[in-house]
Amino acid sequence: MIRLLGGLAVVVGGALLGIVYSRKVSRQERCLGQLIDSLRYMRSELKATAAPTTQLIGQLALNAGGEVREFYVNLLARLERLGDESFESLWLEAAADRESLPIGARQRQILGSLGAFMGKFSIEELDAALEAVIDRLGPELLSAREKTRDGNRLYPGLGLCGGFMIAAIFM
């Protein structure tokens, strides 16, 4: 009886592990989409109002969607050190924070590259940099959507099968 319960626990644990990983992939895709939307917002506001970058970040800290809001809130808090540290280093630090932005390393690198243009260049050059980052993140989003679609079907099943195999070995 105890072996049966242990085997059942392993199977359920494997299935849950697959579901958790599937949700992680979905979360990354959702966050990447929200990040691109926030950069598009920043770009359109920059063109329309020529607002300072710090003001745009403040607006995004209040209005950005879901996971991305935390990134902008953390960035806004870091901006208190502006003057002691460069905007670029503060942006890179915020982009590297895995807690506030659950995206992949390559996506962080692309986002981090934008920091070099913030607060230093003209509106036209910043607009071009934003457009370039959005264009580079677009294929990343498509890849994340494909991974999410496949993962939502694949990972729970793999976890369940793995659980069955491990339970079979020990029974």
ZADO-1210 file (C-alpha; in nm, 4 decimals, padded with zeros to 6 digits):
<atoms>
<atom x="00.0000" y="00.0000" z="00.0000" code="MET" pos="1"/>
<atom x="00.2799" y="00.2419" z="00.0896" code="ILE" pos="2"/>
<atom x="00.4582" y="00.1626" z="-00.2377" code="ARG" pos="3"/>
<atom x="00.1398" y="00.2383" z="-00.4284" code="LEU" pos="4"/>
<atom x="00.0967" y="00.5732" z="-00.2502" code="LEU" pos="5"/>
<atom x="00.4641" y="00.6558" z="-00.3065" code="GLY" pos="6"/>
<atom x="00.4314" y="00.5704" z="-00.6758" code="GLY" pos="7"/>
<atom x="00.1192" y="00.7831" z="-00.7024" code="LEU" pos="8"/>
<atom x="00.2997" y="01.0727" z="-00.5333" code="ALA" pos="9"/>
<atom x="00.5881" y="01.0466" z="-00.7811" code="VAL" pos="10"/>
<atom x="00.3481" y="01.0434" z="-01.0775" code="VAL" pos="11"/>
<atom x="00.1529" y="01.3421" z="-00.9442" code="VAL" pos="12"/>
<atom x="00.4791" y="01.5228" z="-00.8635" code="GLY" pos="13"/>
<atom x="00.6052" y="01.4679" z="-01.2191" code="GLY" pos="14"/>
<atom x="00.2807" y="01.5983" z="-01.3657" code="ALA" pos="15"/>
<atom x="00.2904" y="01.9031" z="-01.1370" code="LEU" pos="16"/>
<atom x="00.6513" y="01.9712" z="-01.2329" code="LEU" pos="17"/>
<atom x="00.5486" y="01.9693" z="-01.5996" code="GLY" pos="18"/>
<atom x="00.2586" y="02.2052" z="-01.5298" code="ILE" pos="19"/>
<atom x="00.4829" y="02.4438" z="-01.3334" code="VAL" pos="20"/>
<atom x="00.7363" y="02.4558" z="-01.6173" code="TYR" pos="21"/>
<atom x="00.4569" y="02.5092" z="-01.8685" code="SER" pos="22"/>
<atom x="00.3314" y="02.8072" z="-01.6658" code="ARG" pos="23"/>
<atom x="00.6847" y="02.9454" z="-01.6422" code="LYS" pos="24"/>
<atom x="00.7162" y="02.9438" z="-02.0207" code="VAL" pos="25"/>
<atom x="00.3731" y="03.1092" z="-02.0534" code="SER" pos="26"/>
<atom x="00.4727" y="03.3752" z="-01.8011" code="ARG" pos="27"/>
<atom x="00.7901" y="03.4554" z="-01.9950" code="GLN" pos="28"/>
<atom x="00.5939" y="03.4919" z="-02.3177" code="GLU" pos="29"/>
<atom x="00.3339" y="03.7159" z="-02.1537" code="ARG" pos="30"/>
<atom x="00.6044" y="03.9314" z="-01.9947" code="CYS" pos="31"/>
<atom x="00.7908" y="03.9699" z="-02.3237" code="LEU" pos="32"/>
<atom x="00.4707" y="04.0813" z="-02.4976" code="GLY" pos="33"/>
<atom x="00.4027" y="04.3350" z="-02.2213" code="GLN" pos="34"/>
<atom x="00.7610" y="04.4598" z="-02.2443" code="LEU" pos="35"/>
<atom x="00.7300" y="04.5193" z="-02.6184" code="ILE" pos="36"/>
<atom x="00.3992" y="04.6992" z="-02.5617" code="ASP" pos="37"/>
<atom x="00.5611" y="04.9236" z="-02.2991" code="SER" pos="38"/>
<atom x="00.8475" y="05.0093" z="-02.5343" code="LEU" pos="39"/>
<atom x="00.5959" y="05.0931" z="-02.8071" code="ARG" pos="40"/>
<atom x="00.4127" y="05.3166" z="-02.5599" code="TYR" pos="41"/>
<atom x="00.7394" y="05.4853" z="-02.4688" code="MET" pos="42"/>
<atom x="00.8161" y="05.5386" z="-02.8346" code="ARG" pos="43"/>
<atom x="00.4758" y="05.6878" z="-02.9154" code="SER" pos="44"/>
<atom x="00.4796" y="05.9157" z="-02.6086" code="GLU" pos="45"/>
<atom x="00.8302" y="06.0278" z="-02.6924" code="LEU" pos="46"/>
<atom x="00.7194" y="06.1262" z="-03.0430" code="LYS" pos="47"/>
<atom x="00.3952" y="06.2891" z="-02.9322" code="ALA" pos="48"/>
<atom x="00.5055" y="06.4819" z="-02.6247" code="THR" pos="49"/>
<atom x="00.8879" y="06.4728" z="-02.6210" code="ALA" pos="50"/>
<atom x="00.8561" y="06.3872" z="-02.2509" code="ALA" pos="51"/>
<atom x="01.1777" y="06.3271" z="-02.0581" code="PRO" pos="52"/>
<atom x="01.2793" y="05.9643" z="-02.0247" code="THR" pos="53"/>
<atom x="01.2431" y="05.9729" z="-01.6463" code="THR" pos="54"/>
<atom x="00.8843" y="06.0952" z="-01.6818" code="GLN" pos="55"/>
<atom x="00.8044" y="05.8146" z="-01.9267" code="LEU" pos="56"/>
<atom x="00.9485" y="05.5602" z="-01.6858" code="ILE" pos="57"/>
<atom x="00.7341" y="05.7076" z="-01.4084" code="GLY" pos="58"/>
<atom x="00.4233" y="05.6717" z="-01.6256" code="GLN" pos="59"/>
<atom x="00.5122" y="05.3122" z="-01.7075" code="LEU" pos="60"/>
<atom x="00.5768" y="05.2394" z="-01.3378" code="ALA" pos="61"/>
<atom x="00.2148" y="05.3374" z="-01.2789" code="LEU" pos="62"/>
<atom x="00.0456" y="05.2041" z="-01.5930" code="ASN" pos="63"/>
<atom x="00.2485" y="04.9198" z="-01.7434" code="ALA" pos="64"/>
<atom x="00.0907" y="04.5763" z="-01.7553" code="GLY" pos="65"/>
<atom x="00.1559" y="04.2977" z="-01.5096" code="GLY" pos="66"/>
<atom x="00.5123" y="04.1789" z="-01.4719" code="GLU" pos="67"/>
<atom x="00.6606" y="04.4699" z="-01.6635" code="VAL" pos="68"/>
<atom x="00.5308" y="04.7226" z="-01.4125" code="ARG" pos="69"/>
<atom x="00.7694" y="04.5854" z="-01.1513" code="GLU" pos="70"/>
<atom x="01.0625" y="04.6400" z="-01.3893" code="PHE" pos="71"/>
<atom x="00.9727" y="05.0070" z="-01.4296" code="TYR" pos="72"/>
<atom x="00.9052" y="05.0510" z="-01.0559" code="VAL" pos="73"/>
<atom x="01.2517" y="04.9086" z="-00.9803" code="ASN" pos="74"/>
<atom x="01.4082" y="05.1240" z="-01.2502" code="LEU" pos="75"/>
<atom x="01.2346" y="05.4338" z="-01.1122" code="LEU" pos="76"/>
<atom x="01.3690" y="05.3540" z="-00.7634" code="ALA" pos="77"/>
<atom x="01.7188" y="05.3173" z="-00.9085" code="ARG" pos="78"/>
<atom x="01.6914" y="05.6554" z="-01.0795" code="LEU" pos="79"/>
<atom x="01.7350" y="05.8178" z="-00.7383" code="GLU" pos="80"/>
<atom x="02.1046" y="05.7353" z="-00.7858" code="ARG" pos="81"/>
<atom x="02.1121" y="05.9186" z="-01.1206" code="LEU" pos="82"/>
<atom x="02.4048" y="06.1579" z="-01.1144" code="GLY" pos="83"/>
<atom x="02.6120" y="05.9274" z="-00.8962" code="ASP" pos="84"/>
<atom x="02.5715" y="05.6576" z="-01.1598" code="GLU" pos="85"/>
<atom x="02.4969" y="05.6783" z="-01.5295" code="SER" pos="86"/>
<atom x="02.1506" y="05.6151" z="-01.6683" code="PHE" pos="87"/>
<atom x="02.2981" y="05.3332" z="-01.8753" code="GLU" pos="88"/>
<atom x="02.4320" y="05.1478" z="-01.5699" code="SER" pos="89"/>
<atom x="02.1009" y="05.1913" z="-01.3860" code="LEU" pos="90"/>
<atom x="01.9082" y="05.0628" z="-01.6900" code="TRP" pos="91"/>
<atom x="02.1434" y="04.7645" z="-01.7264" code="LEU" pos="92"/>
<atom x="02.1092" y="04.6856" z="-01.3560" code="GLU" pos="93"/>
<atom x="01.7292" y="04.6924" z="-01.3803" code="ALA" pos="94"/>
<atom x="01.7315" y="04.4834" z="-01.6990" code="ALA" pos="95"/>
<atom x="01.9543" y="04.2232" z="-01.5324" code="ALA" pos="96"/>
<atom x="01.7200" y="04.1869" z="-01.2320" code="ASP" pos="97"/>
<atom x="01.5629" y="03.8440" z="-01.2804" code="ARG" pos="98"/>
<atom x="01.3102" y="03.8995" z="-01.0027" code="GLU" pos="99"/>
<atom x="01.1363" y="04.1920" z="-01.1688" code="SER" pos="100"/>
<atom x="01.1487" y="04.0716" z="-01.5276" code="LEU" pos="101"/>
<atom x="01.1118" y="03.6982" z="-01.6038" code="PRO" pos="102"/>
<atom x="01.2639" y="03.6897" z="-01.9528" code="ILE" pos="103"/>
<atom x="01.5578" y="03.5036" z="-02.1040" code="GLY" pos="104"/>
<atom x="01.9234" y="03.6095" z="-02.1044" code="ALA" pos="105"/>
<atom x="01.9252" y="03.7020" z="-02.4750" code="ARG" pos="106"/>
<atom x="01.6129" y="03.9131" z="-02.4269" code="GLN" pos="107"/>
<atom x="01.7753" y="04.0866" z="-02.1268" code="ARG" pos="108"/>
<atom x="02.0793" y="04.1627" z="-02.3389" code="GLN" pos="109"/>
<atom x="01.8617" y="04.3177" z="-02.6112" code="ILE" pos="110"/>
<atom x="01.6711" y="04.5240" z="-02.3544" code="LEU" pos="111"/>
<atom x="01.9948" y="04.6252" z="-02.1823" code="GLY" pos="112"/>
<atom x="02.1347" y="04.7629" z="-02.5078" code="SER" pos="113"/>
<atom x="01.8673" y="05.0331" z="-02.4981" code="LEU" pos="114"/>
<atom x="02.0233" y="05.1873" z="-02.1874" code="GLY" pos="115"/>
<atom x="02.3117" y="05.3262" z="-02.3905" code="ALA" pos="116"/>
<atom x="02.0689" y="05.5578" z="-02.5711" code="PHE" pos="117"/>
<atom x="01.8520" y="05.6705" z="-02.2809" code="MET" pos="118"/>
<atom x="01.9043" y="06.0279" z="-02.1735" code="GLY" pos="119"/>
<atom x="02.2033" y="06.0869" z="-02.4017" code="LYS" pos="120"/>
<atom x="02.0717" y="06.1223" z="-02.7520" code="PHE" pos="121"/>
<atom x="01.8127" y="06.3224" z="-02.9407" code="SER" pos="122"/>
<atom x="01.4494" y="06.2159" z="-02.9602" code="ILE" pos="123"/>
<atom x="01.5027" y="06.0897" z="-03.3158" code="GLU" pos="124"/>
<atom x="01.8003" y="05.8769" z="-03.2148" code="GLU" pos="125"/>
<atom x="01.6203" y="05.7403" z="-02.9092" code="LEU" pos="126"/>
<atom x="01.3183" y="05.6648" z="-03.1263" code="ASP" pos="127"/>
<atom x="01.5415" y="05.4731" z="-03.3676" code="ALA" pos="128"/>
<atom x="01.6977" y="05.2817" z="-03.0768" code="ALA" pos="129"/>
<atom x="01.3536" y="05.1937" z="-02.9377" code="LEU" pos="130"/>
<atom x="01.2416" y="05.0782" z="-03.2818" code="GLU" pos="131"/>
<atom x="01.5552" y="04.8633" z="-03.3181" code="ALA" pos="132"/>
<atom x="01.5027" y="04.6993" z="-02.9784" code="VAL" pos="133"/>
<atom x="01.1352" y="04.6358" z="-03.0541" code="ILE" pos="134"/>
<atom x="01.2333" y="04.4855" z="-03.3902" code="ASP" pos="135"/>
<atom x="01.4906" y="04.2606" z="-03.2217" code="ARG" pos="136"/>
<atom x="01.2458" y="04.1509" z="-02.9512" code="LEU" pos="137"/>
<atom x="00.9713" y="04.0725" z="-03.2074" code="GLY" pos="138"/>
<atom x="01.1240" y="03.7421" z="-03.3234" code="PRO" pos="139"/>
<atom x="01.1960" y="03.6569" z="-02.9594" code="GLU" pos="140"/>
<atom x="00.8244" y="03.6996" z="-02.8852" code="LEU" pos="141"/>
<atom x="00.7278" y="03.4798" z="-03.1813" code="LEU" pos="142"/>
<atom x="00.9693" y="03.2137" z="-03.0605" code="SER" pos="143"/>
<atom x="00.8317" y="03.2415" z="-02.7054" code="ALA" pos="144"/>
<atom x="00.4746" y="03.2063" z="-02.8347" code="ARG" pos="145"/>
<atom x="00.5698" y="02.8934" z="-03.0259" code="GLU" pos="146"/>
<atom x="00.7491" y="02.7538" z="-02.7226" code="LYS" pos="147"/>
<atom x="00.4458" y="02.8307" z="-02.5059" code="THR" pos="148"/>
<atom x="00.2035" y="02.6691" z="-02.7484" code="ARG" pos="149"/>
<atom x="00.4172" y="02.3565" z="-02.7761" code="ASP" pos="150"/>
<atom x="00.5078" y="02.3572" z="-02.4067" code="GLY" pos="151"/>
<atom x="00.1499" y="02.3768" z="-02.2853" code="ASN" pos="152"/>
<atom x="00.0857" y="02.0462" z="-02.4581" code="ARG" pos="153"/>
<atom x="00.4252" y="01.8856" z="-02.4115" code="LEU" pos="154"/>
<atom x="00.5557" y="01.9623" z="-02.0607" code="TYR" pos="155"/>
<atom x="00.2634" y="01.8319" z="-01.8521" code="PRO" pos="156"/>
<atom x="00.2673" y="01.5095" z="-02.0522" code="GLY" pos="157"/>
<atom x="00.6437" y="01.4741" z="-02.0193" code="LEU" pos="158"/>
<atom x="00.6199" y="01.5311" z="-01.6460" code="GLY" pos="159"/>
<atom x="00.3477" y="01.2698" z="-01.6166" code="LEU" pos="160"/>
<atom x="00.5422" y="01.0167" z="-01.8258" code="CYS" pos="161"/>
<atom x="00.8590" y="01.0864" z="-01.6291" code="GLY" pos="162"/>
<atom x="00.6680" y="01.0326" z="-01.3069" code="GLY" pos="163"/>
<atom x="00.5317" y="00.7004" z="-01.4355" code="PHE" pos="164"/>
<atom x="00.8808" y="00.5866" z="-01.5393" code="MET" pos="165"/>
<atom x="01.0353" y="00.6739" z="-01.2052" code="ILE" pos="166"/>
<atom x="00.7463" y="00.5090" z="-01.0185" code="ALA" pos="167"/>
<atom x="00.7843" y="00.1973" z="-01.2341" code="ALA" pos="168"/>
<atom x="01.1559" y="00.1764" z="-01.1547" code="ILE" pos="169"/>
<atom x="01.0964" y="00.1837" z="-00.7820" code="PHE" pos="170"/>
<atom x="00.7949" y="-00.0455" z="-00.7746" code="MET" pos="171"/>
</atoms>
